[in-house]
Each structure stands twice: as structure tokens, then as C-alpha cells.
Amino acid sequence: MQLKRAVITGLGALTPLGNTVQDYWQGLAGGVSGAGPITKFDAEKFKTKFACEVRGFDAGQFMDRKEARKMDLFTQYGIAVAQQAFEDANIDLGKINLDRAGVIWGSGIGGLTTFQNEVADFAKGDGTPRFNPFFIPKMIADICAGLISMRWGLRGPNYATVSACASSTHALIDAFNTIRLGKADIIITGGSEAAVTEAGIGGFNAMKALSERNDDPKTASRPFDKDRDGFVLGEGAGALVVEEYEHAKKRGAKIYAEIIGGGMSADAYHMTAPHPEGLGVIAVMKNALEDAGISPEEVDYVNVHGTSTPLGDVGEARAIQRVFGEHAYKLNISSTKSMTGHLLGAAGAIESIASILAMQHNLVPPTINHFESDEALDPKLNFTFNEAQAREVKVALSNTFGFGGHNASIIFRKVED
């Protein structure tokens, strides 16, 4: 069977650095931190009092306000970026086969705000079950995919991926495979997350996953720095229109990049900790390279998972050295989570967009907040510390890993023709 080519023809982003793709890229290129004191609730009694929040979001710009009240914030975010991506792709819905256009969407948690508030309200009562009739439809992680398909009448494949922080990269890989197997012409994919809530911050604090650098939030996310103390929780969404290459050419679409490979693996080790020898991380990058049919030497940039945790950062860096060998020293490596924080299930989507934009602009966004070298890391690796670096990026690989040992890597290539 002759596999088809899958290309990216539209992008949408809603992030702690800005509410459009352009603003997001400007923040990345400028090395801007999106962290600040939490405004969504009173965090005074929490161990971590800061996060990377989306600012200035108005759901009314993208949907009727009555409609918005039936959605959790993570779905509102998803609808917003899907609209951005559709508009960017310039798709005329009247001229495509809607039976061959679908949605594959990722979220690690789904409607956490809805779940938290409904259960809290019940706990305050006398035990009489009084729940909002939209409680379950607002909460479930698949609802964003469903509502995107309803909004634009997309009748092709439609489902959600849930694999913690790897969710939206798995969604993107599934979209890639669906297109190249000829099962659809267009898939809108990506992910959304809105976990900056009491339950989200409190839960991650309880497992000691978050930075507690309350005296200096903007430098709290410091991947690969010696004094890193955990990740910074972020929120937002990213959307990508994945389209069959000939279909995109026929309608005169602009093409950002081609997806050429995807890898998946499991650590099969621990609920939250990475494998100490990085076996799953090594395997997932090798799988992606094999799927793409390229050698390690063809990769220019790796957008790493790089969450700013003591174990994870070292393990990923060593895995890169195992996979890329001497070429590892010629790579640019960076963690854009140093600026956006960790968007959990939406991380893979916005980091894929960052990788694609790095190719578009021939500029590698930095890993900011680096102050002191970690002796556990090879100093010859180029982590693109503190300032963006100009270089031609023809091939970029993006990593995302999730609690439960889920690993996903995806590879993009610049389309020269």
C-alpha cells in the first residue's frame, strides 16, 4: 500500500505567552516567562502560589455565551484554537467532503474545574444529590472532540486520546496515521487543558511535582538547571490542521511542514517516575526515526519534554545522547516549558507548533532560566540556554512523556516544494 503524505496547513494557539499563534511565537522567540501569581483562586494556603495562566481569554469571541456556559474551560479553549486553525487553513467547508474530515483531540484531565466544583457543592449540602445536568457532559475528556466536530459538521473519525502529558502528541500521531492510511483528507487535532484549579495545584503539590519557588515565579521553570525543583503548571490549548498533501495542494493551501514519523513506547516502570535507564525514552525516539525513515544525523532540533524535574531532565538528556551519538552535540535542544510551564495534555500540541515555527523562522526558541550548570549533564550538549539561536531547521523532533510511563515523539520536516 502506498502511504499518503500528511502536512500541516493550519495552526491555532492559546497559551500563557499569548492568545494567538503570532503572540505565542513572539513570546517564545523573546524568551518570555509566562509564570505569575495565581489569579483563578486564592492560593495563599497552597505550597505553590503561582502558575502559567492564560490571560485575557474571552470565550464570547469564539462562541455564544450561553453555549459557553455548557462547556468546561478546557473545551472553551479547544473550540477557540480549533477556530483559529480552521481560519488559518482557509478551509471552505462547502468544498470538502465532510465525511472525510475528522477530529482527534487530547486532554490529560478534561473538565477538572467542573468536577471539582460539582463535587464541592454536593459536599456542602445535606446529602441530597443536586447536580447540574451538564456535569457529566462538561467533564468528560472526549467532549471537546465531539463539540469541535459538531461545530463544523465534521463527520469523519472523531475521538479523544488520554495519556496524561503525552495526550496531544498521541492525538497528532493518530491524525498522521489516519491521513497517511487514506482514511481521511483532513483531521483537526491538538489538545487543551485547564487544570489551574485548587484540585490541580493541590494534587500536584501533594505528590511534590510542582516548583515551590514562590519568591520568584518567573524563573521557577528552569529545565536542566542545577537548582530546578519541579514543574510549573500551565494551561491553554493548541490546534493543528493535518491534511493529505495532494488534497492540500489541490485547494492551494499554504503548508507549514510535513509530518514524517511518530513513535510511541512505554516505560513499564512506575506511576510517575521515569525509567532510571531511560529505556522508554530511548525507544520512543528510535521508533519515531525508524517510522520517518531518516537517520539521527538528519535531525536539527529536539523540542524536549524537559519539565524542570530533577530526574526527568537528566534522563531525557542522556537518552538523547544514546539515540543520537556524536550528532547529539550538533543538535539544538530546548525546553519551551521554561516559558509556558507544563500544559499537561496540551503540551505536545503547543510544543509541536513551537517546533514547526522554529522551522518556519529558522530560529530555535531558548531554554530560559538557566543559572547554574548541573554536573549530571554533559556540558557539550547545546540546550539553547537563555537566548534563541538562529540556525536552519529542516527536521525537528518533539518529545512528550506522561505519568503512567506513556512516551510519544513526533518528527516534522520542512516542505521545500
C-alpha positions in Angstrom: 0.0 0.0 0.0 1.3 3.4 -1.0 1.2 5.6 2.1 0.0 9.2 1.6 1.8 12.3 2.9 0.4 14.3 5.8 1.1 18.0 6.1 0.2 20.8 8.5 -2.0 23.6 6.9 -3.4 25.4 9.9 -2.3 26.4 13.4 -4.1 27.8 16.5 -2.7 28.5 19.9 -3.9 29.8 23.3 -1.0 29.9 25.7 0.4 31.7 28.8 2.6 33.7 26.3 -0.3 34.9 24.2 -3.7 34.0 22.7 -2.7 33.7 19.1 0.0 31.8 17.2 1.8 35.1 16.4 1.8 36.2 20.1 2.9 32.8 21.2 5.9 32.8 18.8 6.9 36.3 19.8 7.0 35.2 23.4 9.0 32.1 22.6 11.5 33.9 20.4 11.9 36.6 23.0 12.5 34.2 25.9 9.5 35.5 27.9 8.3 33.7 31.0 4.5 33.2 31.3 4.6 32.5 35.0 3.0 34.7 37.7 0.8 34.6 40.8 -2.3 32.6 40.5 -5.4 34.7 39.8 -8.0 32.0 39.3 -8.4 31.3 43.0 -6.9 32.3 46.4 -3.7 30.3 46.6 -2.5 31.8 49.8 -2.6 28.5 51.7 -1.1 26.4 48.9 2.5 25.4 48.8 2.7 26.7 45.2 1.1 30.1 44.7 1.9 30.6 41.0 1.2 29.1 37.6 1.4 29.9 33.9 -2.2 31.1 33.3 -3.9 32.1 30.0 -4.7 35.8 30.3 -7.4 37.8 28.7 -9.3 34.9 27.3 -12.9 35.8 26.3 -15.0 32.8 25.2 -17.5 35.2 23.7 -15.1 35.9 20.9 -15.5 32.3 19.7 -19.0 31.2 20.7 -22.3 32.3 22.1 -22.0 33.0 25.9 -25.0 30.8 26.6 -23.2 28.0 24.7 -20.0 28.6 26.6 -21.8 28.1 30.0 -22.4 24.5 28.9 -18.7 23.9 28.5 -15.8 23.4 30.9 -12.9 25.8 30.3 -10.8 23.2 28.7 -13.4 22.8 26.0 -13.8 26.5 25.5 -10.0 26.6 25.0 -10.3 23.8 22.4 -13.0 25.4 20.4 -11.1 28.7 20.4 -7.9 27.2 18.9 -9.8 25.0 16.5 -11.4 28.1 15.1 -8.1 29.8 14.8 -6.6 26.8 13.0 -9.6 26.4 10.6 -9.4 30.1 9.7 -5.6 29.9 9.3 -6.0 26.9 6.9 -8.6 28.8 4.9 -10.9 25.8 4.6 -14.1 26.2 2.7 -16.4 23.7 4.4 -18.7 23.7 1.3 -15.9 22.4 -0.9 -14.6 19.5 1.1 -16.0 16.1 1.8 -17.1 16.3 5.5 -17.4 12.5 5.7 -13.6 12.6 5.3 -12.8 15.3 7.8 -12.5 14.5 11.5 -11.2 15.4 14.9 -8.7 13.7 17.2 -8.2 15.6 20.4 -6.1 15.1 23.5 -6.6 16.1 27.1 -4.9 14.6 30.1 -7.6 15.5 32.6 -10.5 17.0 30.9 -13.1 19.1 32.8 -11.3 19.4 36.2 -13.0 22.7 37.1 -16.4 21.2 36.5 -15.7 18.0 38.5 -14.1 20.0 41.4 -17.0 22.5 41.7 -19.8 20.0 41.4 -18.4 17.6 44.0 -17.6 20.5 46.3 -21.1 21.9 46.0 -22.5 18.4 46.8 -20.2 18.1 49.9 -21.5 21.4 51.3 -25.1 20.2 51.1 -27.3 17.9 53.2 -26.5 14.8 51.0 -29.4 15.4 48.6 -28.0 14.9 45.1 -28.4 18.1 43.3 -26.1 18.1 40.2 -26.0 20.3 37.2 -27.4 18.3 34.2 -24.3 19.3 32.2 -22.0 18.0 34.9 -21.0 14.8 33.1 -21.1 16.2 29.5 -18.9 19.1 30.6 -16.4 16.9 32.5 -15.6 14.0 30.2 -12.4 14.3 28.3 -13.8 13.4 24.9 -16.4 16.1 24.8 -14.0 18.7 23.2 -13.5 16.4 20.2 -17.2 15.9 19.9 -18.1 19.6 20.1 -15.5 20.5 17.6 -16.9 18.0 15.1 -20.5 19.3 15.8 -19.4 23.0 15.4 -18.0 22.4 11.9 -20.0 19.4 10.8 -17.0 17.1 10.6 -18.3 13.5 10.1 -15.1 11.6 9.8 -13.1 9.9 12.6 -13.8 11.5 15.9 -12.4 10.6 19.3 -10.1 11.7 22.2 -6.7 10.5 23.4 -5.9 10.4 27.1 -2.3 9.6 28.1 -1.5 12.2 30.7 1.1 14.7 29.3 1.6 12.7 26.1 -2.1 13.0 25.1 -2.0 15.6 22.4 1.1 14.2 20.8 -0.6 10.8 20.6 -3.6 12.6 19.1 -1.3 14.2 16.5 0.3 10.8 15.7 -3.1 9.3 15.3 -4.1 12.1 12.9 -0.9 11.5 10.9 -1.6 7.8 10.6 -5.3 8.3 9.7 -4.3 10.6 6.9 -1.4 8.5 5.5 -3.5 5.4 5.6 -6.1 7.2 3.4 -8.9 7.1 6.0 -9.5 10.9 5.9 -8.5 14.0 4.0 -8.4 16.4 6.9 -8.1 15.9 10.7 -8.1 18.8 13.1 -6.0 17.7 16.1 -4.3 19.0 19.2 -5.1 19.3 22.9 -6.5 21.5 25.6 -6.1 21.7 29.4 -7.4 23.9 32.1 -6.0 22.4 35.4 -5.0 25.6 37.2 -7.6 25.0 40.0 -7.5 24.2 43.7 -7.6 20.5 42.9 -4.9 20.8 40.2 -2.4 22.8 42.2 -3.2 20.9 45.5 -3.0 17.5 43.9 0.3 18.1 42.1 1.7 19.8 45.3 0.7 16.6 47.3 2.9 14.5 45.1 5.7 17.1 45.2 5.8 17.6 41.5 5.5 21.4 41.4 8.1 24.1 41.9 7.6 26.0 45.2 9.7 29.0 44.2 7.1 31.5 45.3 9.6 34.3 45.8 10.5 34.3 42.1 7.8 32.6 39.9 9.1 33.9 36.6 12.3 31.8 37.0 10.7 28.8 38.6 10.5 26.7 35.5 14.2 26.1 34.9 14.8 22.8 32.9 18.3 21.4 33.1 19.4 24.0 35.7 21.1 22.6 38.8 18.5 24.1 41.2 15.3 23.0 39.4 12.7 21.9 41.9 9.7 20.8 39.9 7.5 21.9 37.0 5.2 25.0 36.8 1.6 24.2 36.0 0.4 25.8 32.7 -2.9 25.9 30.8 -4.1 26.5 27.3 -4.5 24.7 24.0 -3.0 24.1 20.6 -4.6 23.0 17.3 -3.1 21.8 14.1 -4.9 21.0 10.8 -3.4 17.8 9.4 -4.2 17.4 5.7 -3.4 14.9 2.9 -0.7 16.5 0.8 -2.4 16.3 -2.6 -5.7 17.5 -1.1 -3.9 20.5 0.3 -2.1 21.2 -3.0 -5.4 20.9 -4.9 -7.0 23.6 -2.9 -4.0 25.9 -2.9 -3.3 25.6 0.9 -0.2 27.0 2.5 1.9 24.3 4.0 3.8 24.8 7.3 5.5 21.4 7.5 5.2 17.7 6.8 4.8 15.1 9.5 7.2 12.3 8.6 7.2 10.0 11.6 5.8 9.2 15.0 7.0 7.0 17.8 5.2 5.5 20.9 6.5 3.5 23.8 6.0 2.7 27.5 8.4 2.9 30.4 6.6 0.0 32.1 8.2 1.1 35.3 6.5 3.5 37.7 3.3 5.5 38.1 5.1 8.9 38.0 8.9 8.4 37.9 10.8 8.0 34.6 12.7 4.8 34.0 16.1 5.2 35.6 17.9 4.0 32.4 15.6 5.9 30.1 14.6 2.7 28.2 11.2 4.0 27.1 12.5 7.4 26.1 15.3 5.8 24.0 12.8 3.5 22.4 10.3 6.2 21.5 12.8 8.4 19.7 14.3 5.4 17.8 10.7 4.4 16.9 10.0 7.8 15.5 13.2 7.9 13.5 12.6 4.5 12.1 9.0 5.4 11.2 10.2 8.6 9.4 12.9 6.6 7.5 15.6 9.1 8.5 19.0 8.8 10.2 19.6 10.6 13.6 22.0 12.9 11.7 19.2 14.4 9.8 17.6 16.0 12.9 18.4 19.6 13.6 16.3 20.4 16.7 14.7 18.5 19.5 12.0 20.2 21.5 12.3 18.1 24.7 9.8 17.2 27.3 12.1 19.0 29.7 9.7 19.7 32.6 12.2 21.0 35.1 12.1 18.0 37.4 15.3 16.6 38.9 15.1 13.1 37.5 13.3 13.6 34.2 15.6 16.2 32.7 18.7 14.2 33.3 17.1 11.0 31.9 15.9 12.7 28.8 19.3 14.3 28.1 21.1 11.0 28.5 18.6 9.3 26.3 19.2 11.8 23.5 22.9 11.0 23.7 22.2 7.3 23.5 20.0 7.8 20.4 21.9 10.5 18.5 25.5 9.5 19.5 28.1 12.2 18.4 25.4 14.0 16.5 23.8 14.9 19.8 26.5 17.6 20.1 25.3 19.2 16.8 21.7 19.4 17.8 19.9 22.3 19.3 17.9 21.2 22.3 15.4 23.3 24.1 12.5 23.1 26.5 9.8 25.7 25.8 8.2 24.7 29.1 10.7 27.0 30.7 8.4 29.8 29.3 5.0 28.2 29.0 5.0 26.0 32.0 3.7 22.4 31.6 0.3 22.3 29.9 -0.1 18.6 30.7 -2.3 17.0 27.9 -2.0 20.1 25.7 1.8 20.3 26.0 2.5 18.2 22.9 0.3 20.3 20.7 1.8 23.7 21.6 5.3 22.2 21.5 4.7 20.8 18.1 3.6 24.2 17.0 6.8 25.6 18.5 8.9 23.1 16.5 7.1 23.9 13.3 7.6 27.7 13.8 11.3 27.1 14.6 11.5 25.6 11.0 9.5 28.5 9.6 11.7 31.2 11.1 15.0 29.2 11.3 15.2 30.2 14.9 15.4 27.8 17.9 13.5 29.1 20.9 15.5 29.1 24.1 15.5 27.2 27.4 15.3 30.2 29.7 16.1 30.5 33.5 19.4 28.7 33.3 21.7 30.0 36.1 23.9 27.1 37.2 25.2 24.1 35.4 24.1 20.6 36.5 27.2 18.3 36.8 25.0 15.4 35.9 24.5 16.8 32.4 27.1 16.8 29.5 28.3 20.4 29.1 28.9 19.8 25.4 25.1 19.5 24.7 23.5 22.6 23.3 20.4 23.3 25.4 19.9 26.7 23.8 20.2 28.4 27.2 18.6 31.8 27.8 18.6 33.2 24.2 17.1 32.0 21.0 19.6 30.8 18.4 19.5 31.3 14.6 20.0 28.1 12.6 18.4 26.4 9.6 16.0 23.8 10.9 14.9 21.3 8.3 13.9 18.5 10.6 12.6 18.8 14.2 11.6 16.2 16.7 9.3 16.8 19.6 9.1 14.7 22.8 6.3 14.3 25.3 6.1 11.9 28.2 3.2 11.2 30.6 2.6 9.8 34.1 1.9 6.1 33.7 5.0 5.8 31.5 3.5 7.0 28.3 6.0 8.3 25.7 5.4 9.9 22.3 7.7 11.5 19.8 6.8 13.2 16.5 9.0 14.4 13.7 8.4 17.3 11.3 10.2 18.2 8.1 10.3 21.4 6.2 8.5 21.1 2.8 10.8 22.6 0.2 8.4 22.2 -2.8 
